């Protein structure tokens, strides 16, 4: 999967929450200001990499087959193959889940940093730095 910029994802999520009908061209223009490489993407690639990902997340729908759909022939064989390669499938699922959590954490950290700096308060910046030090030590134990 292609790399995505967590700051761009966070910005797009905010924009879509404000106006769900915002155009992809507008989003891409705003995203270019955050990361110039986004401007080099085709409209289709940008849409697939950023807005669609955010819209799927916000919709809350889960993937998979719809109710009442018919299974394709040979599905049992694929399930058996999946069980044999189950460990790698589980690892991939966990990796994807942790990557999503990491992206959300980076976006939250970026927002917290922006709020602390915009507050104009040295105390707020020091408090954030202290909290980040504490979390860094805690994550170092894993």
C-alpha positions in Angstrom: 0.0 0.0 0.0 1.3 3.5 -0.8 2.6 5.7 1.9 0.2 8.4 3.1 0.9 11.6 5.0 -0.9 11.5 8.4 -1.2 15.3 8.4 -2.9 15.3 5.1 -5.2 12.5 6.2 -6.1 14.5 9.3 -6.8 17.7 7.3 -8.9 15.8 4.8 -10.9 14.2 7.7 -11.6 17.7 9.2 -12.6 19.1 5.8 -15.0 16.2 5.0 -16.5 16.5 8.5 -17.1 20.2 7.9 -18.4 19.7 4.3 -19.1 16.2 3.1 -19.6 17.4 -0.5 -16.2 19.2 -0.7 -14.6 18.5 -4.1 -11.5 16.4 -4.5 -9.8 19.2 -6.4 -10.2 21.6 -3.4 -8.9 18.9 -1.0 -5.9 18.3 -3.2 -5.1 22.0 -3.4 -5.2 22.2 0.4 -3.2 19.0 0.8 -0.5 20.4 -1.6 0.1 23.1 1.0 0.9 20.5 3.6 2.9 18.1 1.4 4.0 19.1 -2.1 4.3 15.5 -3.2 0.5 15.2 -3.1 0.3 17.7 -6.0 2.1 15.2 -8.2 -0.6 12.5 -7.7 -3.2 12.1 -10.4 -6.7 13.0 -9.3 -7.6 9.3 -9.3 -4.6 8.4 -7.2 -5.2 11.2 -4.7 -8.9 10.3 -4.4 -8.0 6.6 -3.7 -5.2 7.4 -1.3 -6.8 10.1 0.8 -10.5 11.0 0.5 -11.9 7.5 -0.1 -9.9 6.2 2.8 -11.3 8.9 5.1 -14.9 8.4 3.8 -14.7 4.7 4.4 -13.5 5.3 7.9 -16.2 7.9 8.7 -19.0 5.7 7.2 -18.3 3.0 9.8 -19.3 0.3 7.4 -17.4 -3.0 7.6 -16.2 -4.8 4.6 -17.4 -8.1 3.4 -20.2 -9.7 1.6 -23.7 -8.2 1.8 -26.5 -10.1 3.4 -28.2 -12.6 1.1 -25.4 -12.7 -1.5 -24.5 -16.0 -2.9 -21.1 -17.6 -2.2 -19.0 -18.3 -5.2 -18.1 -21.9 -6.0 -14.8 -23.0 -4.6 -15.1 -20.8 -1.4 -14.4 -23.8 0.8 -11.1 -24.4 -0.9 -10.1 -20.8 -0.3 -11.0 -21.0 3.4 -8.8 -24.1 3.7 -6.0 -22.3 2.1 -6.5 -19.3 4.4 -6.3 -21.6 7.4 -2.9 -23.0 6.3 -1.6 -19.4 5.8 -3.6 -18.1 8.8 -0.6 -16.9 10.8 0.6 -14.6 8.1 -3.0 -13.4 7.5 -3.4 -12.6 11.2 0.0 -10.9 11.3 -1.0 -8.8 8.3 -4.3 -7.9 9.9 -2.6 -6.9 13.2 0.0 -4.9 11.3 -2.7 -3.0 9.3 -4.6 -2.4 12.6 -1.6 -1.0 14.3 -0.7 1.1 11.3 -4.1 2.7 11.5 -3.7 3.4 15.2 -0.2 4.9 14.5 -1.7 7.2 11.8 -4.4 8.3 14.3 -1.8 8.9 17.0 0.4 11.0 14.7 -2.6 13.1 13.7 -3.6 13.6 17.4 -0.1 14.5 18.3 0.1 17.0 15.5 -3.2 18.6 16.6 -2.1 18.7 20.2 1.2 20.4 19.2 -0.7 22.9 17.1 -3.1 23.8 20.0 -0.2 24.1 22.4 1.8 26.4 20.1 -1.3 28.5 19.2 -2.2 29.0 22.8 0.9 31.2 23.2 1.4 29.6 26.6 4.8 28.3 27.5 3.1 26.3 30.2 1.0 24.5 27.6 4.0 23.6 25.5 6.0 22.4 28.5 3.0 20.3 29.6 2.8 18.7 26.2 6.5 18.0 26.1 6.4 16.4 29.6 3.5 14.2 28.5 5.4 13.2 25.3 8.4 12.3 27.4 6.3 10.1 29.7 4.7 8.3 26.7 8.0 7.8 25.1 9.3 6.1 28.2 6.2 4.0 28.4 6.3 2.9 24.8 10.0 2.0 25.3 9.0 -0.8 27.6 7.1 -2.7 24.8 
